[in-house]
Amino acid sequence: MRQVDLNADMGEGVGDDAALLDIVTSANVACGFHAGGPDEMAQTMARAAENGVRIGAHPGFDDKAGFGRHRMDVPPESLANQIRYQVSAAQGMARALDTRLHHLKLHGALANMASEDAELARLCYDAALSVAPDLSVMVLAATAQQMAAEALGIPWLGEIFADRAYNDDATLVDRSRPGAVIHDSELAGQRVAAMLREGAILTASGGRIDTRIDTICLHGDTPAAVGIARAVRSALKDEGFALGAG
């Protein structure tokens, strides 16, 4: 039976992380720049470790006012240092809690920009791995993020989203557009099941992009997050997938 990972973004000071940690198998923990802070990081990591949930660092732009969703022009050296700073904080907190980081996943606008620009993605991954070389990288499947990870020869996990609509180039539809964020838990479950059956991203226009799918993400900050998580988990089990590390 094939295993599929179910991940959520957490430690952001919003949403019901405790409930999500009873459902998901990986947690992407905010590193303090776009959201969260030391207490949120420690609490989320401790609960994840208790539940056997894999822990990842979730760095983003220094943009708490915009929740990391504003595109920013940061000099490459400064951005690399910001990534190192955030990942180092996550790594240190995990060690203090007698657990460890498993993966890296970029957040928000930084992730979207890196899905369009392989050089930017590579800069971020190089910076993270310079302080935590054993991390796997969650990439937006079939985008420039995946290209960068493949070029670096590093372990990567192809990620699709349960609660976001796709453009025809495998990037995410901008949040400002109608239908970009999916709030219907039943629909989210059906979409994920269909994409796993197809082995492809299904786009908003009706297109398909063949890709490897290792992990499925939902956003922990949306009101429907827990309902979507339950619906997706149920849909995966109905399709014969086991939840866990692939």
N, C-alpha and C positions, 0 to 999 in steps of 0.2 A: 504494500500500500504506500503510495507516494505521500510524503509529508510536505505541508505548506505552512510557512510561518505567518502569523498574524501580528502586525505591529501597530503601535499607536504613539503619538507624540505626547509627552507628559512633563510634569514638573513645571508647568507654565503658569500655575496659580489660577487656572480656570478649569472647569470640567470636573468630572467625577473620576479621578485617577484610581481611587480605591476599588471602585466597581470594575473599571477597565482591567485592572491588574488581576482580576479573577477570571478574565476572558482571554486576553491576548497572550502571546508567547514571547514577544519582544517589546521593550519599552525604550523609546528614544527620549532621553532626558535632557531638557533645556539646560544650557550651560551658563545662564545668567545675562547674556547680552540682549537677546530679543525678549526674554521673559525669565521668570524664576529667580533663584538665588541660592545661597548655601543651604538654607533650611529646607526649601522645596526639593533641592537636589538630594540631600541626605534622606529625607523622608521617602521620596519616591524610590530611590535605589534600595533602601532597606526593605520596603514592602515588596519590591520586585524580587529581591533575593530570597525573601521568605516564600514567595510563590513560585520560585523556580523559573522566573521570567528573565530572559536575556536582557542585558543592559547595554544601551548604546549612547554615545555622546551625540548631541543634537545642536551643533553650533550654527550661529547665523550672524547677520549684520548687527552692529551695535545700534539698535533701533527699538528700544522698549516702547517709545511713543507709538510706533507703527506696528508693533508686534513682529518686527522683522520682515514685514511685507512690502517695504518701500525699497525699490531698486536704488542702489548707491554706487557711486564711483569712488572706490577706495584704492589707493596706490597698492600695487601688488605686494611690496614688502610689508606694508602695514597690515594688509589683509592676511597674509601668511602668519604674521605674529598674532593677530587676533584669533586665528584658528588654533595656533599652538597654545595660546593662553587658555582658551575655553576647553580644549581637549585635556590639557594638563590639569585643570581644575576638576574635571569629571574623573580623570584617572586617579587623582589623589583622593577624592572622596570615596571612590569605589574601594581603593586599597584600605582606607581607614575603616570601612565597613566590612572588611574581610570578604570582599567580592571582587569582581573584575569587569572591565569593559569588554564587550564582545565586538561591537561594530561602531561605525561612524555613519551618520546620516545628516546631510546638510539641510538647513531649514529655510523655508519661505522664499523670499526674493532671491537670496543667494543660491538656493537650490535651482530655482527656475532659470536664473542666468547661467548657471553651470550646465544646465540641460541643453543650452543653446551654444555653449562655448567650451570646447574640450580643453583649451589651454587654461581657462579659469578653473574648470573642474580639476585638472591635473595639479594646479597650484595649491588648491585646497587639500587635495588628498596627500600630496607630498608634505605639506605643512603638518597635517594631522599625524601622518606616519613617522615624521621625524621625532615625535615625542611618544608615540604609541605604535610601534612598528608591527604589532601582532593583530591589529584591528582588521576585520573585514569591512567592506564599504557597501552600504545600500545605495544602489544607483537607480535613478529613474530609467526604467527599462527602455531600450531601443533609442536612447538619446545620446548626446555628447558626453554625458556622465559615464555611460557604459563604455563609450569609445576610449575615454581617458583611463578608466580602470583597466581595460584590456591592454592598452599601450604600456601601462606601468607594470603589467603582469602580476597584479595583486588579487587576492580573493575578493569576489564581489557577489552581491545578491541582487537579482533583478526584481524591482519593486513595481507593483501597480497599485492604483488607488481605488478604494471602494466607493469613496464619496466625492470624486472629482471627475468632470468630463474631460475628454481628450481632443486635442487638435489632430490633424492628419499627419503631423510629424512626430507624434508621441509626446509632445509637450502638453502641459495642462492648459485648459481654457482659462483665460484670465477671470479672476473672481468678480470683476465688474460686469461680466456678461451674464445674461439670464441662463439658468441651468448649469452654470459652472460648478456649483456646489450641490451635491445631492443630499437631500434631507430625508427622503423616503427610505426607511430601513429595508422594506421588502424589495424595493427596486435595487438598492445597493447589493443585497444578497444575490438577486437574480443576475445582475451584471457581472459580479465576480465569478459566479458559477459558470456563466457563459464564456467568459474570457479564459478560464482554466480549461474548459472543454475544448475551446478553439486553439489554445496555446497562442493566444494573440490578444493584443490590445484592440478593443472595439471603440472606434472614434465616434464623436458626436454626429459626424456627417454620414455614418453608416459604413465607414471603411474599416479595414483590419490591418494590423501590423504584427506579423509573426514575431514572437519573442520568447525568451526564457522567463518564466515567472517563478520566483522563489519565495516571495513575501508579499503580503497584502497590507496596505496601510489604510488607517482611518484617522481622522484628525480628532484629538481628544478635546479640543476647545469648542466643538459644535454641540448645540443642545441635544442633538439626536445621537451623539457618539455612542452611548452605551447600547441603545436600541439597535444601531447599525452593527455594532460589534457582535451582538447576540445573533442578529439575522445572518451576518456573514459566516459566523462560526457554524450555525445550523445548516446553512446552504452548503458549506464545504463538507460537512459530515454526510449530508444527503448525497453528495456527489462521490463519496467514497474516499475523501482525503482525510488524512490524519493531521492534527494540528501539532506543530512543533518544528524543530530544526530540520531543514531539508538536507 
